[in-house]
Amino acid sequence: MKNIQSSELFKIIGKNIKYYRKLYDLEKGKMTQEKLAELADVSIALIGNLESEKISQGLSVFTLWKISKALEIPIEKLFDGIDDSNQSLHA
């Protein structure tokens, strides 16, 4: 099994947050970074940095859970794109 680097994990999470935020736009109405940050009770900068792949610090599971709830998706959707059969999140 191949280990995944934290930078790659953040990149995947950020892409998925952006994808599901844009999908929310299409299905339920406008979801800006500002609105997502407000609903998830996180900073606008955090959402922006995640979506632009400028984050390299740790994220709490609680923060990811709040973002997933604001987007009305299961938290595991934020990890879509990680091939579980070839990669492991264990260092």
Secondary structure as GFF3:
##gff-version 3
##sequence-region A 1 91
A	DSSP	beta_strand	2	3	.	.	.	ID=ss1
A	DSSP	alpha_helix	6	28	.	.	.	ID=ss2
A	DSSP	alpha_helix	33	40	.	.	.	ID=ss3
A	DSSP	alpha_helix	44	51	.	.	.	ID=ss4
A	DSSP	alpha_helix	61	71	.	.	.	ID=ss5
A	DSSP	three_ten_helix	75	79	.	.	.	ID=ss6
A	DSSP	beta_strand	87	88	.	.	.	ID=ss7
###
